[in-house]
Amino acid sequence: MGDDLAKRASGVPSEDGFDPLGVEKAHRRLVRARRALVELRQARTWAEFEPAWSDFLLASNAVYSILEQAAKSSPKGSPWFGRYKKERKDDPLLSYMHHARNSDEHGVEPVAQDLPWMAGPFPESGHLVSVTIDNGKPTGGIFKGEGGQETNLTFSPPRPNLVGVIDRRYGDRFAPPSAHLGNAITQGDPYSAGAALVAYLDGMVTSARAFPKT
């Protein structure tokens, strides 16, 4: 078995699968991406969110890069990876996350933004009657319309949101994704996008481990 592992690790083609060392390394990067995703969900400040988001983009992109190399140990590996590479190019979410990583690594523009406090819904016209403050931050209030009708307002805390990114390696701008695998995306936050990408990469690593049995 030791000779076989050494042969695969050296890049010598084999008929029975990908380089196992590469596949397991890709799995470790996937684990790292999952850990960063947990940190994203637990982040309560922008200072906590930003490094976790960068770590996630870096680790998740590494899964692709490592599996591309691992696939070279099998004669049929290049077509296998080629299908995933094409899907990453064509799928709005996968493409966006790829270029967001490039922008984060090679650019200066932010790859997410912290939205300000928001309130609503407001009637078309009227005035603010009162605001509830908790720990120095607005949590609610009452808005009175011109007709005298009062509306209860709710305020949401700042939250990270995806933004358009510029991939300076290609000179292109990529808007936040609107769909993934044919399904519309209704949430534009980094955590939801990251969770979808982790699920996709998990299937990719599983496929690599089973190749060419499936």
C-alpha positions as CSV (number, residue, x, y, z in Angstrom):
1,M,0.0,0.0,0.0
2,G,2.9,2.4,0.8
3,D,4.3,2.0,-2.7
4,D,0.9,2.7,-4.2
5,L,0.4,5.9,-2.1
6,A,3.9,7.1,-3.1
7,K,3.1,6.4,-6.8
8,R,-0.1,8.4,-6.7
9,A,1.5,11.2,-4.7
10,S,4.2,11.5,-7.3
11,G,1.6,12.2,-10.0
12,V,2.0,8.9,-11.9
13,P,-1.3,8.1,-13.6
14,S,-3.4,5.2,-12.1
15,E,-6.6,3.5,-13.2
16,D,-8.2,3.2,-9.8
17,G,-8.7,6.8,-8.6
18,F,-7.3,10.2,-7.7
19,D,-4.2,10.9,-5.6
20,P,-5.6,10.0,-2.1
21,L,-3.2,12.4,-0.4
22,G,-4.6,15.2,-2.5
23,V,-8.2,14.2,-1.9
24,E,-7.7,14.1,1.9
25,K,-5.9,17.5,1.8
26,A,-8.9,18.9,-0.1
27,H,-11.2,17.5,2.6
28,R,-9.1,19.2,5.3
29,R,-9.6,22.5,3.5
30,L,-13.3,21.8,3.4
31,V,-13.2,21.3,7.1
32,R,-11.4,24.6,7.5
33,A,-14.1,26.3,5.3
34,R,-16.8,24.8,7.6
35,R,-15.0,26.2,10.6
36,A,-14.8,29.7,9.1
37,L,-18.5,29.4,8.3
38,V,-19.3,28.8,11.9
39,E,-17.2,31.8,12.8
40,L,-19.2,33.9,10.3
41,R,-22.5,32.9,11.9
42,Q,-21.2,33.6,15.4
43,A,-19.6,37.0,14.4
44,R,-21.2,39.9,16.3
45,T,-19.0,42.7,14.9
46,W,-17.5,43.6,11.6
47,A,-14.0,43.0,13.1
48,E,-15.0,39.4,13.8
49,F,-16.8,38.9,10.5
50,E,-14.2,40.2,8.1
51,P,-11.3,37.8,8.8
52,A,-13.7,34.8,9.0
53,W,-15.0,35.7,5.5
54,S,-11.5,36.0,4.1
55,D,-10.6,32.6,5.7
56,F,-13.7,31.0,4.2
57,L,-13.1,32.3,0.7
58,L,-9.5,31.1,0.8
59,A,-10.2,27.7,2.2
60,S,-13.2,27.0,-0.1
61,N,-11.3,28.0,-3.2
62,A,-8.4,25.7,-2.2
63,V,-10.7,22.7,-2.4
64,Y,-10.9,23.3,-6.2
65,S,-7.2,23.9,-6.6
66,I,-6.2,20.8,-4.7
67,L,-8.7,18.5,-6.3
68,E,-7.5,19.7,-9.8
69,Q,-4.1,18.4,-8.9
70,A,-5.3,15.2,-7.3
71,A,-7.4,14.4,-10.4
72,K,-4.2,14.4,-12.5
73,S,-3.2,11.0,-11.1
74,S,-6.0,9.4,-13.1
75,P,-6.3,9.4,-16.9
76,K,-10.0,10.2,-16.6
77,G,-9.4,12.9,-13.9
78,S,-9.2,15.9,-16.2
79,P,-12.7,15.4,-17.7
80,W,-14.0,15.0,-14.2
81,F,-12.5,18.2,-13.0
82,G,-13.4,20.0,-16.3
83,R,-17.1,19.4,-15.6
84,Y,-16.8,21.1,-12.2
85,K,-14.7,23.9,-13.6
86,K,-17.3,24.6,-16.2
87,E,-20.1,24.6,-13.6
88,R,-18.1,27.0,-11.5
89,K,-17.9,29.3,-14.5
90,D,-21.6,29.0,-15.5
91,D,-23.3,28.9,-12.0
92,P,-23.9,32.5,-10.6
93,L,-23.1,31.6,-7.0
94,L,-20.0,29.4,-7.7
95,S,-18.6,32.0,-10.1
96,Y,-19.2,34.8,-7.7
97,M,-17.5,33.1,-4.8
98,H,-14.5,32.2,-7.0
99,H,-14.0,35.8,-8.1
100,A,-14.8,37.2,-4.6
101,R,-11.8,35.2,-3.4
102,N,-9.6,36.6,-6.2
103,S,-10.8,40.1,-5.3
104,D,-10.1,39.6,-1.6
105,E,-6.6,38.2,-2.3
106,H,-5.5,40.6,-5.1
107,G,-7.6,43.7,-4.8
108,V,-8.3,46.5,-2.3
109,E,-12.1,46.8,-2.6
110,P,-14.2,45.1,0.2
111,V,-15.9,41.8,-0.8
112,A,-18.8,42.4,1.6
113,Q,-20.4,45.4,3.4
114,D,-21.9,46.1,6.8
115,L,-25.4,47.5,6.2
116,P,-26.5,50.4,8.5
117,W,-29.4,50.3,10.9
118,M,-32.7,50.1,9.0
119,A,-36.3,50.7,10.0
120,G,-39.6,50.1,8.4
121,P,-42.1,50.0,6.9
122,F,-42.8,53.7,6.8
123,P,-46.1,55.2,5.5
124,E,-45.6,57.6,2.6
125,S,-45.8,60.7,4.7
126,G,-46.0,61.6,8.4
127,H,-43.6,62.0,11.3
128,L,-41.7,59.9,13.9
129,V,-43.5,59.9,17.2
130,S,-41.1,57.9,19.4
131,V,-38.0,55.7,19.3
132,T,-37.1,52.9,21.7
133,I,-33.4,52.9,22.6
134,D,-31.7,49.9,24.1
135,N,-28.0,50.1,25.0
136,G,-27.6,53.2,22.9
137,K,-29.2,51.6,19.8
138,P,-32.7,52.0,18.4
139,T,-34.8,48.9,18.5
140,G,-38.2,50.2,17.6
141,G,-40.5,53.2,17.3
142,I,-43.8,54.6,16.3
143,F,-44.4,56.5,13.1
144,K,-47.6,58.5,12.6
145,G,-48.9,59.0,9.1
146,E,-50.7,62.1,7.8
147,G,-54.1,60.5,8.4
148,G,-53.3,59.8,12.0
149,Q,-52.6,56.1,11.6
150,E,-49.7,54.9,13.7
151,T,-47.2,52.3,12.5
152,N,-44.9,50.3,14.7
153,L,-41.3,50.3,13.4
154,T,-38.7,47.6,13.9
155,F,-35.0,48.3,13.6
156,S,-32.5,45.7,12.5
157,P,-28.8,45.7,13.6
158,P,-26.1,46.1,11.0
159,R,-25.5,42.9,9.1
160,P,-22.9,41.8,6.5
161,N,-24.2,41.6,2.9
162,L,-22.7,40.5,-0.4
163,V,-21.6,43.3,-2.8
164,G,-20.4,43.3,-6.4
165,V,-16.7,42.4,-6.6
166,I,-14.0,43.3,-9.1
167,D,-11.6,40.5,-10.0
168,R,-8.5,42.4,-11.1
169,R,-7.0,39.2,-12.5
170,Y,-9.6,39.4,-15.3
171,G,-10.7,43.1,-15.0
172,D,-14.3,42.1,-14.7
173,R,-17.0,43.0,-12.1
174,F,-19.3,40.3,-10.7
175,A,-22.6,41.1,-9.1
176,P,-23.9,39.2,-6.1
177,P,-25.4,35.8,-7.2
178,S,-29.1,35.6,-8.0
179,A,-29.2,31.8,-8.5
180,H,-27.5,28.5,-7.6
181,L,-28.0,25.2,-9.5
182,G,-31.1,26.6,-11.1
183,N,-32.7,27.8,-7.9
184,A,-33.3,31.5,-7.2
185,I,-31.3,33.0,-4.3
186,T,-33.5,35.2,-2.0
187,Q,-30.9,35.9,0.7
188,G,-27.8,38.0,-0.1
189,D,-25.8,37.5,3.0
190,P,-22.4,35.8,3.1
191,Y,-23.4,33.1,5.5
192,S,-26.2,31.7,3.3
193,A,-23.9,31.9,0.2
194,G,-21.2,30.1,2.1
195,A,-23.5,27.4,3.4
196,A,-24.6,26.7,-0.2
197,L,-21.0,26.5,-1.4
198,V,-19.9,24.1,1.4
199,A,-22.8,21.8,0.5
200,Y,-21.6,21.8,-3.1
201,L,-17.9,21.2,-2.2
202,D,-18.9,18.4,0.1
203,G,-20.5,16.6,-2.9
204,M,-17.4,17.3,-5.0
205,V,-15.0,15.8,-2.4
206,T,-17.3,12.8,-2.0
207,S,-17.3,12.3,-5.7
208,A,-13.5,12.5,-5.8
209,R,-13.2,9.9,-3.1
210,A,-15.4,7.5,-5.0
211,F,-13.9,8.1,-8.4
212,P,-14.0,6.2,-10.7
213,K,-16.6,3.9,-9.0
214,T,-19.5,6.3,-9.6
